[in-house]
Amino acid sequence: MDLKDKIAVITGVSKGIGEALCRHLLSEGCKVYGLGRHNFDCVEDNYTFIKTDVRSYPEVEKAFGYILDRHDNTVDILINNAGLGYFGNVEDLPLEEWDTMMQTNVNGMFYCTRLAVPAMKRNGFGHIINIASTAGLEGMPQVSGYCASKWAVKGFSESIWRELRDFKIKVTCVYPGSVKTDFFRNSPNIQPHDYMLMPADVADMMVYALKTPDNFHQVNLEVRPLQPKGPGR
């Protein structure tokens, strides 16, 4: 895909991978729309932030309505990046934290995809990237709710890539290991450090996937730190 002038929608843009994706796609000449509750510091002609809580279908619908109206019913790229995690033993996990993870990590992805796909089908073109986690590949203790949400991302992605491939729409699911972001703010026992993956590197990998030839489809991308705790640990 030639990224120049493509219409890209990215959720969860305030920092980390979402911010890195916005900056990289802007450098490639995309027209980028950032959806989220908070923005990052960006003043670019080709960047528009739309304050949106992806847990709210009416807010997501309003945001997509604005984008589609401005661009003749076109969305070329959708990156479902918004997500969060809470940690704890299953019997201690508060119900509101479980609900927040499911509404953000799963419902938000579904809402955005549901609204982008009709435009992509009409145009016979598009690429959807869903960001899961290695927690969507293997269960881990004290992470049951987050793992459940990311396994849902995996199942959703594997279903829709088969559903959409005949419409020339790509779907890629990304499984990052630990990334140096504020994701761990809800886990006091884990602090971000320099042996984690860097957000810009993960973003670069996804941009490469977007730039591949039309008949070249990277379905799953798993990436982990080589030495997550540092050399010799």
C-alpha positions in Angstrom: 0.0 0.0 0.0 1.2 3.5 -0.9 0.5 5.4 2.3 0.5 8.9 0.9 -3.0 10.5 1.3 -4.5 7.4 2.8 -7.1 7.9 5.5 -6.0 6.3 8.8 -8.0 6.0 12.0 -6.1 5.1 15.2 -7.6 4.6 18.6 -5.8 5.2 21.9 -3.4 7.9 20.7 -2.4 9.7 23.9 1.0 8.0 24.2 2.9 4.8 23.6 2.3 2.8 20.5 -0.7 4.9 19.5 1.3 8.1 19.5 4.2 6.5 17.7 1.8 5.2 15.0 0.3 8.6 14.5 3.7 10.2 14.1 5.0 7.5 11.7 1.9 7.5 9.5 2.0 11.3 9.3 5.6 11.2 8.2 4.4 8.8 5.4 1.8 11.3 4.2 -1.3 9.8 5.7 -4.3 11.8 6.8 -4.6 10.6 10.4 -7.5 10.7 12.8 -6.8 10.0 16.4 -9.6 8.7 18.6 -9.3 8.7 22.3 -10.1 10.4 25.6 -6.8 12.2 25.6 -4.6 13.6 22.8 -0.9 13.9 22.4 1.0 17.0 21.6 0.7 17.3 17.9 0.1 20.2 15.5 0.0 18.8 12.0 -2.3 19.8 9.1 -2.9 16.1 8.4 -3.8 15.2 12.0 -7.2 15.5 13.6 -8.0 14.4 17.1 -11.6 13.5 17.9 -12.3 13.1 21.6 -13.9 9.7 21.8 -14.5 7.0 24.4 -14.3 3.8 22.4 -16.5 2.1 25.0 -19.4 4.3 23.8 -20.9 3.2 20.5 -22.7 6.6 20.0 -19.4 8.4 20.4 -17.6 6.1 18.0 -20.4 6.3 15.5 -20.3 10.1 15.7 -16.5 10.1 15.1 -16.7 7.8 12.1 -19.6 9.8 10.7 -17.5 12.9 10.8 -14.5 11.1 9.1 -16.6 9.4 6.4 -18.4 12.7 5.6 -15.1 14.5 5.1 -13.6 11.8 2.9 -16.3 10.6 0.6 -17.0 7.5 2.7 -13.4 6.4 2.8 -11.4 4.8 5.6 -8.3 3.0 4.3 -6.6 2.0 7.6 -8.0 1.2 11.0 -5.7 0.5 13.9 -7.5 -0.7 17.0 -4.9 0.2 19.6 -6.9 1.4 22.6 -6.5 -1.0 25.5 -5.7 -1.4 29.1 -5.1 -4.1 31.7 -5.8 -4.7 35.4 -4.1 -7.4 37.4 -5.0 -9.6 40.4 -6.3 -12.9 41.5 -9.6 -13.9 39.9 -11.6 -13.7 43.2 -10.2 -10.3 43.9 -10.7 -8.6 40.5 -13.3 -5.9 40.9 -16.3 -6.2 38.5 -15.8 -2.7 37.2 -12.2 -3.5 36.2 -13.4 -6.6 34.3 -16.1 -4.6 32.6 -13.7 -1.8 31.7 -11.2 -4.2 30.1 -14.0 -5.9 28.1 -15.6 -2.7 27.0 -12.3 -1.1 26.0 -10.3 -4.0 24.6 -13.1 -5.9 22.9 -16.2 -3.7 22.5 -14.2 -0.7 21.3 -12.4 -2.8 18.7 -15.8 -4.2 17.5 -17.5 -0.8 17.3 -14.7 0.7 15.2 -14.4 -2.3 12.9 -18.2 -2.5 12.4 -18.2 1.2 11.2 -15.1 1.0 9.1 -15.8 -2.2 7.2 -18.8 -1.0 5.0 -16.6 1.8 3.6 -13.7 -0.5 3.0 -16.0 -3.0 1.2 -17.4 -0.3 -1.0 -13.9 0.8 -2.0 -12.6 -2.7 -2.3 -9.6 -1.9 -0.2 -8.5 -1.5 3.4 -6.3 -2.8 6.2 -7.4 -3.3 9.8 -4.8 -3.9 12.5 -5.9 -5.1 15.9 -3.4 -5.0 18.7 -3.7 -8.0 21.0 -0.8 -9.1 23.3 1.2 -12.2 24.0 -1.4 -12.5 26.8 -3.7 -13.4 23.9 -1.6 -16.4 23.2 -1.0 -17.9 26.6 -2.7 -17.7 30.0 -0.9 -16.2 32.9 -1.7 -16.0 36.6 -3.2 -12.8 38.0 -4.0 -11.7 34.4 -7.1 -13.6 33.8 -9.3 -10.7 32.8 -6.7 -9.1 30.5 -5.9 -12.5 28.9 -9.6 -13.2 28.3 -10.0 -9.8 26.5 -6.9 -10.4 24.3 -8.0 -13.9 23.5 -11.2 -12.3 22.3 -9.1 -9.9 20.1 -7.3 -12.9 18.6 -10.6 -14.8 17.9 -12.2 -11.8 16.4 -9.2 -11.1 14.2 -8.9 -14.6 12.9 -12.5 -14.7 12.1 -12.8 -11.4 10.2 -9.6 -11.8 8.1 -11.2 -14.9 6.5 -14.5 -13.0 6.2 -13.0 -9.9 4.5 -10.2 -11.3 2.4 -12.5 -11.6 -0.7 -13.2 -7.9 -0.4 -9.4 -7.1 -0.6 -9.4 -6.1 3.0 -6.5 -7.2 5.1 -6.7 -7.9 8.8 -3.5 -8.2 10.9 -3.4 -9.1 14.6 -0.3 -8.0 16.5 0.9 -9.8 19.7 3.5 -7.6 21.5 5.3 -8.7 24.6 6.1 -6.1 27.2 6.4 -2.6 25.8 7.8 0.4 27.6 4.6 2.4 28.0 2.4 3.4 30.9 0.4 0.1 30.4 1.8 -1.1 33.7 0.4 1.9 35.7 -2.1 -0.6 37.2 0.5 -3.1 38.2 2.7 -1.7 41.0 5.1 -4.7 40.9 6.1 -4.0 37.3 8.0 -0.8 36.2 8.7 0.0 32.6 12.4 -0.3 31.7 14.7 -0.2 28.7 14.8 -4.0 28.1 11.1 -3.9 27.1 10.1 -3.3 23.5 10.1 0.4 22.4 6.8 1.8 21.2 8.4 3.2 18.1 9.8 -0.1 17.1 6.4 -1.8 17.4 4.9 1.0 15.4 7.5 0.6 12.7 6.7 -3.1 12.3 3.0 -2.3 11.8 3.8 0.4 9.2 5.9 -2.1 7.3 2.9 -4.4 7.3 0.7 -1.6 5.9 3.2 -1.0 3.1 3.4 -4.5 1.8 2.0 -5.3 -1.7 -1.8 -5.7 -2.0 -1.6 -9.5 -2.3 0.8 -9.9 0.6 -1.0 -10.5 3.9 0.7 -10.7 7.3 -2.1 -12.3 9.4 -0.3 -12.5 12.7 2.7 -10.6 14.0 4.2 -11.7 17.3 7.1 -9.8 18.8 8.8 -10.0 22.1 11.9 -8.6 23.8 14.9 -10.9 23.2 16.1 -10.4 26.8 13.1 -9.0 28.7 14.9 -8.7 32.0 18.3 -7.7 30.6 21.4 -9.7 29.7 22.0 -12.8 31.8 18.8 -12.5 33.7 
